[in-house]
């Protein structure tokens, strides 16, 4: 708070900090009421006066590495805020530990201690924002890197174990939520809403697509183990953010690499957290513009923030044509407004005092919106109806109706149980017959097509004309049924695949029956085995070339089968030659580029030219020539960053 002497501020205390790292910053931390300040030094915690910064006492903590102060003010003047300290493993017999202190007096002992006998190099400690007495500990078994801090990896600052520490809990103060064998934990956040005695938290669990789980428990003397509910997998996500009211939270990809790391780097999922405790997906949105998504190097979201009233989500986007701020409705994910900039370094709403705005009210999400943007989670199958098949179904239904009429003419009393059940199904059969007759009437027209789309919430018919654009049809289908627009892309791909199959374009040639034993499985990690297999396949291809020069009448059955296997042999040879090339000359860097047909990989090896690689890549995948130079520039920039990082590491090693 700025006072009269702010402009002429003078230093109150100075401290020597020999090691400054993200894990030990800030070097001095204050409690919420600023009554105490804390400083982590070797093997001890220094408790300081919050105003004068004079040392009051010391708390012994061998091998101290990290500190975390509870963010909630104590309920009374006599009470103090809890303090958590992490001490990594020292000697081989001493495990890593997290200690929770609720007493700062001389000779204070920890109220709770959690030991980690597995690898625990550093931890992420997050206090409950409502009561400030419960602590989440996310354990990391690998060293923190610059790439992790800057968001250049898809797993982010993922952890290998998650634990809940509750000093006030009598029966089970330490609860293990995830172990090291359960996969990487991408992110975990407390719900900021204080709902009486219930506390909840949301976890993102790998592998991708990330699994969203909700843990909830009752606070008190015998709360027991938290209850877990899995909401499902909603796409490639590694970061979540709550609003200040606890009514909404969003999932996104936290990455500086844009579509180079995920084709969903501009996608956001909005979730509804009802007051009674139920959580469901509310909406999904792709916040970048169409022009940016069409680029090889796609857009990415660098930051999000909910408005103080919880109704608007602010998203900062970095794209090929510059940066922009996009204002998205938290109700349905619709775009409200956007502001263009050359660069954006950060964007936040102006904070307001708690209680300024009431909690927002949202309608209950419909069932179809609770599914993810994954095609496998929403669109199960796409069928293209055949006119002859539909006619046969109509005749089958008509025969079933005649059978039912015959049974009813005999009288229901004379029928057995199975026959009575068949007679009672008449309304269902008539309804199905009516639908089939409508389908048959549509397919009688030579220029009409009928798709049946099976989804997780039912089946739908899509009527169209021959020659209509499948992508436009898929967009119209998603719009009419209030589905996420990202579903239109996989839906259109499945529709196009069905059309190609119906036209006979994707029919595979009959596979000739093999004679003799099957070839041994090749260990792709064994360079010599792969080289021997490549030589054998090349020899077989040379034999096939000799056989092709002979007349067909001069070939026996085995030689004809060898000729028919040319396509399979050539494909195996190409794949193994590529694997051998990877083993002999490993790529310096691999770039993943989003195209219309999906993610494609571009490998850079020592001595390659970025411009030639980009030009060859665009030609192979039929991309515009305008994309060659931006792609080459992006590759050169990443290579320069890699060389600079290596040089810094070598300099650090020499020092």
C-alpha positions in Angstrom: 0.0 0.0 0.0 1.5 3.3 -1.1 2.0 5.8 1.7 3.4 9.3 1.9 6.9 8.1 1.9 6.6 5.7 -1.0 8.6 7.9 -3.4 11.5 8.0 -0.9 11.5 4.4 0.2 14.5 3.1 2.0 15.8 -0.4 2.5 14.7 -2.0 5.9 16.8 -5.1 5.6 19.2 -6.8 3.2 19.8 -10.5 2.8 22.4 -12.6 1.0 21.0 -15.1 -1.5 23.7 -17.4 -2.9 21.2 -19.6 -4.8 18.3 -18.0 -6.6 16.1 -20.5 -8.4 12.3 -20.7 -9.2 11.9 -23.2 -6.4 13.3 -20.7 -3.7 11.7 -17.5 -5.0 10.7 -15.2 -3.4 13.5 -15.5 -0.9 11.4 -13.8 1.8 7.7 -14.8 2.1 5.1 -13.0 4.3 2.0 -14.5 5.9 -1.3 -13.1 4.7 -1.8 -10.8 7.8 1.9 -9.7 7.4 2.6 -10.4 11.0 5.4 -12.8 10.2 7.9 -13.2 7.4 9.9 -16.3 6.6 13.2 -17.0 5.0 14.7 -20.4 3.9 18.4 -20.8 4.6 20.5 -23.9 5.0 19.0 -26.4 7.4 16.6 -23.9 9.0 13.6 -21.6 8.6 14.1 -18.1 9.9 11.0 -16.5 11.4 11.1 -12.7 11.0 9.0 -9.8 12.2 6.7 -8.9 9.3 7.4 -5.2 9.6 11.0 -4.8 10.8 12.2 -8.1 9.3 14.2 -8.7 12.5 14.8 -12.4 13.3 12.5 -13.7 16.0 13.4 -17.4 16.1 14.6 -20.4 14.1 12.9 -23.6 13.1 15.3 -26.6 12.4 14.7 -28.2 9.0 17.7 -30.2 7.6 18.3 -29.9 3.9 15.5 -27.3 3.4 14.7 -26.6 -0.2 11.1 -25.1 -0.5 8.6 -23.1 1.6 4.9 -22.6 1.2 2.8 -20.3 3.5 -0.9 -20.8 3.9 -2.7 -17.9 2.0 -5.6 -17.6 4.5 -5.5 -15.2 7.4 -5.7 -16.8 10.9 -9.2 -16.8 12.5 -7.9 -15.0 15.6 -5.0 -12.8 16.6 -3.5 -15.6 18.7 -3.6 -18.2 15.8 -0.9 -18.4 13.2 -1.0 -19.5 9.5 0.3 -23.0 8.8 3.7 -23.4 7.1 4.9 -26.2 4.9 8.6 -27.1 4.1 10.1 -29.6 1.7 13.4 -31.2 2.4 14.8 -33.4 -0.5 16.6 -36.7 0.3 20.0 -36.2 1.7 21.9 -39.4 2.6 20.8 -42.7 1.2 18.9 -43.6 4.4 17.1 -40.3 4.8 14.0 -39.9 2.6 12.6 -36.7 1.2 10.0 -35.1 3.5 7.3 -32.5 3.6 6.8 -31.0 7.1 3.7 -29.0 8.1 4.3 -26.6 11.1 1.4 -25.0 13.0 3.7 -23.6 15.7 6.5 -21.1 15.4 7.8 -21.2 19.0 11.3 -22.2 20.0 11.9 -25.9 19.4 8.7 -26.2 17.3 7.9 -29.7 16.0 6.0 -30.4 12.8 2.4 -31.2 13.2 2.4 -33.5 10.2 5.2 -35.2 8.2 5.0 -37.0 4.9 8.0 -39.0 3.7 8.8 -40.0 0.1 10.9 -43.0 -0.4 10.7 -42.8 -4.2 12.5 -40.1 -6.2 11.3 -36.7 -5.1 13.6 -33.9 -6.4 11.1 -31.1 -5.9 7.4 -30.6 -5.1 4.5 -28.2 -5.9 2.7 -27.3 -2.7 -0.8 -25.7 -2.9 -2.8 -24.7 0.1 -6.6 -24.8 0.3 -7.6 -21.2 -0.6 -10.7 -21.3 1.6 -9.6 -22.6 5.0 -5.8 -22.7 4.5 -5.4 -25.9 6.6 -5.3 -28.6 3.9 -2.3 -29.0 1.6 -1.8 -30.6 -1.8 1.7 -31.9 -2.6 2.5 -32.8 -6.2 5.8 -34.7 -6.3 8.2 -34.3 -9.2 10.9 -37.0 -9.9 12.8 -35.1 -12.6 14.9 -31.9 -12.4 13.0 -28.7 -13.3 14.1 -27.4 -16.7 13.8 -24.1 -18.5 11.6 -25.8 -21.1 9.2 -26.8 -18.2 9.1 -23.2 -16.9 8.4 -21.7 -20.3 5.8 -24.2 -21.4 7.7 -25.7 -24.2 6.7 -29.3 -23.3 3.2 -30.9 -23.5 3.4 -32.4 -20.0 4.2 -29.0 -18.5 5.4 -29.3 -14.9 3.9 -32.7 -14.5 4.3 -34.7 -11.3 4.5 -38.4 -10.5 2.5 -38.5 -7.3 -0.3 -36.4 -5.6 -0.9 -36.4 -1.8 -3.4 -34.6 0.4 -2.1 -33.5 3.9 -4.7 -32.5 6.5 -3.3 -31.6 9.9 -6.8 -31.2 11.4 -7.9 -34.7 10.2 -8.0 -37.3 13.0 -8.5 -40.6 11.3 -6.5 -40.2 8.1 -4.4 -37.0 7.9 -2.4 -38.1 4.8 -4.4 -39.3 1.7 -2.7 -40.7 -1.4 -4.6 -39.5 -4.4 -2.2 -40.7 -7.2 0.9 -42.9 -6.9 3.9 -43.0 -9.1 2.4 -45.9 -11.1 -0.8 -44.0 -12.1 0.8 -41.8 -14.8 1.9 -38.2 -14.9 -0.2 -35.5 -13.2 -0.4 -32.6 -15.6 -2.2 -30.0 -13.3 -4.2 -29.9 -10.1 -6.2 -26.9 -8.7 -8.4 -26.3 -5.7 -12.0 -25.1 -6.1 -11.9 -21.5 -4.8 -15.6 -21.7 -3.6 -16.2 -22.3 0.1 -19.2 -24.6 0.2 -19.8 -25.3 3.9 -17.8 -28.4 4.9 -17.2 -29.8 1.4 -13.9 -29.3 -0.4 -13.1 -30.3 -3.9 -10.3 -30.2 -6.4 -9.8 -31.0 -10.1 -6.9 -33.0 -11.5 -5.6 -33.4 -15.1 -4.0 -36.8 -15.5 -1.9 -38.1 -18.4 -1.3 -39.6 -20.8 -2.8 -37.5 -23.5 -5.7 -37.0 -24.1 -5.8 -35.9 -20.5 -8.3 -37.5 -18.0 -10.3 -35.0 -16.0 -11.0 -36.1 -12.4 -12.7 -34.5 -9.5 -11.9 -35.3 -5.8 -14.3 -34.2 -3.0 -14.4 -34.8 0.7 -16.0 -33.5 3.9 -13.9 -31.5 6.3 -14.0 -32.6 9.9 -12.6 -35.0 12.4 -13.4 -38.2 10.4 -13.6 -37.1 6.7 -11.9 -40.2 5.4 -10.5 -40.8 1.9 -11.6 -38.2 -0.8 -14.2 -39.5 -3.3 -13.1 -39.6 -6.9 -15.3 -39.0 -10.0 -13.8 -39.3 -13.6 -15.4 -36.8 -16.0 -13.7 -38.2 -19.1 -11.0 -37.3 -21.6 -11.7 -34.1 -23.5 -8.7 -33.6 -25.7 -5.0 -32.7 -25.5 -5.0 -30.5 -22.3 -2.3 -29.7 -19.7 -3.6 -26.6 -17.8 -6.7 -25.6 -15.9 -7.9 -22.3 -14.4 -10.8 -21.6 -12.0 -12.9 -18.4 -11.8 -12.9 -16.6 -8.5 -16.5 -17.7 -7.7 -15.8 -21.4 -8.2 -18.6 -21.7 -10.8 -16.5 -22.3 -13.9 -13.1 -23.6 -14.9 -11.4 -24.0 -18.2 -9.0 -26.5 -19.7 -6.4 -25.6 -22.3 -2.9 -26.3 -23.7 -0.2 -24.3 -22.0 2.5 -24.2 -24.7 4.6 -21.7 -26.5 4.9 -23.9 -29.6 1.3 -23.6 -30.8 0.2 -26.3 -33.2 3.8 -27.6 -33.3 3.0 -29.4 -30.0 -0.7 -30.0 -30.3 -3.3 -29.4 -33.0 -5.7 -28.3 -30.2 -3.4 -25.5 -28.9 -6.2 -22.9 -29.5 -9.0 -25.0 -28.0 -10.7 -24.3 -24.6 -13.2 -26.4 -22.7 -15.5 -24.7 -20.2 -16.9 -26.6 -17.3 -19.8 -25.9 -15.0 -19.4 -26.4 -11.3 -22.9 -26.3 -9.7 -23.4 -25.1 -6.2 -24.6 -28.5 -5.1 -21.3 -30.0 -6.2 -22.0 -31.6 -9.6 -19.4 -30.8 -12.4 -20.1 -31.1 -16.1 -18.7 -29.7 -19.3 -20.6 -26.6 -20.5 -19.1 -25.7 -23.8 -16.0 -25.8 -26.0 -14.5 -23.3 -28.3 -11.5 -22.7 -30.7 -10.5 -19.1 -29.9 -8.2 -18.5 -32.8 -9.4 -17.2 -36.2 -9.8 -19.3 -39.3 -6.9 -17.6 -41.0 -4.5 -18.4 -38.2 -5.6 -22.0 -38.0 -4.9 -22.5 -41.7 -1.2 -21.7 -41.1 1.5 -24.4 -40.8 2.6 -23.0 -37.5 -0.7 -22.8 -35.7 -1.9 -20.4 -32.9 -1.5 -21.0 -29.2 -3.1 -19.6 -26.0 -0.5 -18.0 -23.8 -2.8 -17.0 -20.9 -6.4 -17.0 -19.7 -8.2 -15.1 -17.0 -11.9 -15.0 -15.9 -13.5 -11.6 -15.3 -14.4 -10.7 -11.7 -18.1 -11.4 -12.3 -17.3 -14.8 -13.8 -19.2 -14.2 -17.1 -16.3 -13.5 -19.5 -13.1 -15.4 -20.2 -10.1 -13.4 -21.5 -7.7 -15.3 -23.7 -4.3 -14.1 -25.0 -3.4 -15.7 -28.3 -0.1 -15.8 -30.2 -0.6 -16.5 -33.9 1.2 -16.2 -37.3 -0.3 -12.8 -38.0 0.3 -11.3 -34.6 -1.3 -11.4 -31.2 -4.8 -10.7 -30.0 -7.0 -10.6 -26.9 -10.2 -12.5 -27.3 -13.2 -12.1 -25.0 -15.2 -15.3 -24.8 -18.6 -15.9 -23.1 -18.3 -18.3 -20.1 -21.9 -19.3 -20.8 -21.6 -20.9 -24.2 -18.0 -20.2 -25.5 -19.1 -17.7 -28.0 -16.7 -14.9 -29.1 -17.7 -11.5 -27.8 -14.9 -9.2 -28.8 -11.3 -9.1 -29.8 -8.4 -6.7 -29.7 -5.4 -6.9 -32.1 -1.8 -6.3 -30.9 1.7 -6.9 -32.3 2.8 -8.7 -29.2 1.2 -9.6 -25.8 3.3 -10.2 -22.8 0.5 -10.6 -20.3 -3.2 -9.8 -19.8 -5.2 -9.8 -16.6 -8.5 -8.3 -15.4 -8.3 -5.5 -12.8 -9.0 -7.1 -9.4 -11.9 -6.1 -7.2 -12.6 -6.7 -3.5 -14.2 -10.1 -2.7 -18.0 -9.9 -2.7 -18.3 -7.1 -5.3 -20.1 -9.4 -7.7 -22.5 -12.2 -6.9 -21.7 -15.7 -8.2 -22.9 -16.1 -11.9 -25.9 -18.2 -12.7 -25.7 -20.6 -15.7 -28.2 -23.0 -17.2 -27.7 -26.7 -16.8 -25.4 -28.0 -19.6 -27.3 -30.3 -22.1 -26.2 -33.9 -22.2 -24.5 -33.6 -25.7 -22.3 -30.7 -24.4 -20.8 -32.8 -21.7 -18.8 -34.9 -24.1 -15.3 -34.0 -25.2 -14.1 -32.6 -28.5 -12.5 -36.0 -29.3 -14.0 -37.7 -32.3 -13.8 -41.1 -30.5 -15.7 -39.6 -27.5 -18.6 -38.2 -29.5 -18.9 -39.5 -33.0 -18.8 -43.3 -32.8 -19.5 -44.4 -36.4 -20.7 -43.0 -39.7 -22.7 -45.2 -42.2 -23.7 -44.4 -45.8 -27.1 -46.0 -46.4 -27.4 -48.3 -49.5 -30.7 -48.3 -51.4 -30.9 -52.1 -51.8 -30.1 -52.7 -48.1 -32.8 -50.3 -47.0 -35.3 -52.0 -49.3 -34.5 -55.4 -47.8 -35.0 -54.0 -44.3 -38.4 -52.6 -45.4 -39.4 -56.0 -46.6 -38.2 -57.7 -43.4 -40.2 -55.2 -41.3 -43.3 -55.8 -43.4 -42.9 -59.5 -42.9 -42.7 -59.0 -39.2 -45.9 -57.0 -39.2 -47.7 -59.7 -41.2 -46.5 -62.2 -38.6 -47.8 -60.0 -35.7 -51.2 -59.6 -37.5 -51.4 -63.4 -37.9 -50.7 -63.9 -34.2 -53.3 -61.3 -33.1 -55.9 -63.0 -35.3 -55.5 -66.2 -33.2 -56.3 -64.3 -30.0 -54.0 -63.2 -27.2 -55.3 -65.9 -24.8 -54.1 -68.8 -27.0 -50.5 -67.4 -27.4 -47.5 -68.4 -25.3 -45.3 -65.8 -23.5 -42.9 -65.3 -26.4 -45.6 -64.8 -28.9 -47.4 -62.3 -26.7 -44.2 -60.3 -26.3 -43.8 -60.3 -30.1 -47.4 -59.1 -30.5 -46.8 -56.3 -28.0 -43.9 -55.0 -30.1 -46.2 -53.9 -32.9 -45.9 -50.1 -32.2 -42.1 -50.3 -32.2 -42.1 -52.3 -35.4 -44.5 -49.9 -37.1 -42.4 -46.9 -36.0 -39.2 -48.5 -37.4 -41.0 -49.4 -40.7 -42.2 -45.8 -41.1 -38.6 -44.5 -40.7 -37.3 -47.0 -43.2 -39.9 -46.2 -45.7 -38.9 -42.5 -45.5 -35.3 -43.4 -46.0 -36.2 -45.6 -49.0 -38.2 -42.7 -50.5 -35.1 -40.4 -50.2 -32.8 -43.0 -51.7 -35.1 -43.6 -54.7 -33.9 -40.2 -56.0 -30.7 -40.8 -57.9 -29.0 -37.6 -56.8 -29.5 -38.1 -53.0 -27.3 -39.6 -50.3 -28.2 -40.5 -46.7 -25.6 -40.7 -43.9 -26.4 -42.2 -40.5 -24.2 -40.7 -37.8 -24.0 -42.7 -34.6 -23.0 -40.6 -31.6 -22.7 -41.2 -27.9 -26.2 -39.7 -27.4 -28.1 -41.3 -30.3 -28.2 -41.7 -34.0 -29.0 -39.0 -36.5 -29.7 -39.0 -40.3 -28.0 -36.5 -42.6 -29.7 -36.0 -46.0 -27.6 -34.4 -48.8 -27.0 -34.3 -52.6 -24.3 -36.0 -54.6 -21.3 -33.7 -54.8 -22.0 -31.7 -51.7 -19.0 -30.6 -49.7 -18.6 -33.0 -46.7 -16.9 -30.4 -44.5 -19.8 -27.9 -45.0 -22.3 -30.7 -44.3 -20.4 -31.6 -41.1 -20.4 -28.0 -39.9 -24.1 -27.7 -40.6 -24.8 -30.9 -38.7 -22.8 -29.7 -35.6 -24.4 -26.3 -35.7 -28.0 -27.7 -35.9 -27.4 -30.0 -33.0 -25.4 -27.5 -30.9 -22.2 -29.6 -30.9 -18.6 -28.4 -30.7 -17.3 -27.2 -34.1 -14.0 -29.1 -33.7 -16.1 -32.2 -34.2 -16.8 -31.2 -37.7 -13.3 -32.1 -38.9 -13.2 -35.8 -37.9 -16.9 -36.1 -38.9 -16.2 -34.8 -42.4 -13.2 -37.2 -42.7 -15.3 -40.2 -41.8 -18.0 -39.1 -44.3 -15.4 -38.7 -47.1 -14.0 -42.2 -46.2 -17.4 -43.8 -46.5 -17.9 -42.1 -49.9 -14.6 -43.4 -51.2 -15.4 -46.9 -50.0 -18.8 -46.9 -51.7 -17.1 -45.8 -55.0 -14.5 -48.5 -54.7 -11.6 -46.2 -54.4 -10.2 -47.7 -51.3 -10.8 -51.4 -52.0 -7.6 -53.3 -51.2 -6.3 -56.0 -53.6 -6.8 -59.6 -52.4 -3.9 -60.8 -50.3 -2.3 -63.9 -51.6 -2.0 -66.8 -49.2 1.5 -67.2 -47.8 3.5 -70.4 -48.1 6.2 -71.3 -45.6 6.9 -69.9 -42.2 6.3 -66.2 -41.3 9.3 -63.9 -41.1 10.8 -63.3 -37.6 9.8 -60.1 -35.8 12.6 -57.5 -36.2 13.9 -55.6 -33.2 13.8 -52.0 -34.5 16.4 -51.0 -31.9 19.0 -53.5 -33.3 20.8 -51.8 -36.1 22.4 -55.0 -37.5 19.1 -56.9 -37.5 17.4 -54.1 -39.4 20.3 -53.8 -41.9 20.1 -57.6 -42.6 16.3 -57.4 -43.1 16.7 -54.4 -45.5 19.3 -56.3 -47.6 17.0 -59.4 -47.8 14.0 -57.3 -48.9 16.2 -55.5 -51.5 17.3 -58.9 -52.8 13.7 -60.0 -53.0 12.8 -56.8 -55.0 15.5 -57.5 -57.5 14.2 -61.0 -58.0 10.7 -59.6 -58.5 12.1 -57.2 -61.2 13.6 -60.2 -63.0 10.3 -62.0 -62.9 8.4 -59.0 -64.3 10.6 -59.3 -67.4 9.3 -62.8 -68.1 6.0 -63.7 -69.9 3.1 -64.7 -67.6 2.8 -68.1 -69.2 6.4 -68.9 -68.2 5.6 -68.3 -64.4 4.5 -70.9 -62.0 2.2 -70.4 -59.0 4.9 -69.5 -56.5 6.4 -66.9 -58.9 3.0 -65.3 -59.5 2.5 -65.0 -55.7 5.9 -63.4 -55.4 5.0 -60.9 -58.0 1.7 -60.1 -56.3 3.6 -59.4 -53.0 5.7 -56.6 -54.6 3.6 -53.8 -53.0 3.9 -55.3 -49.5 7.6 -56.0 -49.9 8.3 -52.5 -51.2 6.4 -50.9 -48.3 8.2 -53.0 -45.7 11.6 -52.1 -47.4 10.8 -48.4 -47.4 9.8 -48.4 -43.7 12.8 -50.4 -42.6 15.2 -48.2 -44.7 13.7 -45.2 -42.8 14.2 -46.9 -39.5 17.8 -47.8 -40.4 18.5 -44.2 -41.4 17.1 -43.1 -38.1 19.4 -45.5 -36.3 22.5 -44.5 -38.3 21.8 -40.7 -38.5 19.6 -39.5 -35.7 17.7 -36.3 -36.4 18.9 -33.2 -34.6 15.3 -31.9 -34.2 11.8 -33.2 -35.2 9.1 -30.6 -36.1 5.5 -31.6 -36.0 3.4 -29.6 -38.5 -0.4 -29.5 -38.7 -1.8 -30.1 -42.2 -5.3 -30.7 -43.6 -4.6 -34.4 -43.3 -3.4 -34.3 -39.7 -0.1 -33.9 -37.9 3.0 -34.6 -40.1 6.6 -34.8 -38.9 9.5 -33.0 -40.4 13.0 -34.2 -39.4 16.1 -32.1 -39.5 19.5 -33.8 -39.6 23.0 -32.5 -39.5 23.9 -30.8 -42.9 20.3 -30.3 -44.0 19.1 -27.0 -45.4 16.0 -25.6 -43.8 14.7 -23.9 -47.0 15.1 -27.1 -49.0 13.4 -29.2 -46.3 10.5 -26.8 -46.1 10.1 -26.7 -49.9 10.2 -30.5 -50.2 7.7 -30.8 -47.3 5.2 -28.4 -48.9 5.5 -30.2 -52.2 5.0 -33.7 -50.7 1.9 -32.6 -48.8 0.5 -30.2 -51.5 0.8 -27.1 -49.4 0.9 -23.5 -50.7 4.3 -22.1 -51.7 3.7 -19.1 -49.5 4.2 -21.4 -46.5 7.8 -22.4 -47.4 9.6 -19.3 -46.1 7.6 -19.0 -42.7 8.2 -22.7 -42.1 11.9 -22.4 -42.9 12.2 -19.3 -40.7 10.5 -21.1 -37.8 12.9 -24.1 -38.1 16.0 -21.9 -38.2 14.7 -20.0 -35.1 14.2 -23.2 -33.1 17.6 -24.5 -34.2 19.3 -21.3 -33.1 17.5 -21.6 -29.7 18.7 -25.1 -29.3 22.3 -24.2 -30.1 22.1 -21.3 -27.7 20.8 -23.6 -25.0 23.6 -26.1 -25.6 26.2 -23.3 -25.4 24.8 -22.1 -22.1 24.9 -25.6 -20.7 28.5 -26.1 -21.8 29.5 -22.8 -20.2 27.8 -23.8 -16.9 29.6 -27.1 -17.0 33.0 -25.5 -17.5 32.3 -23.1 -14.6 
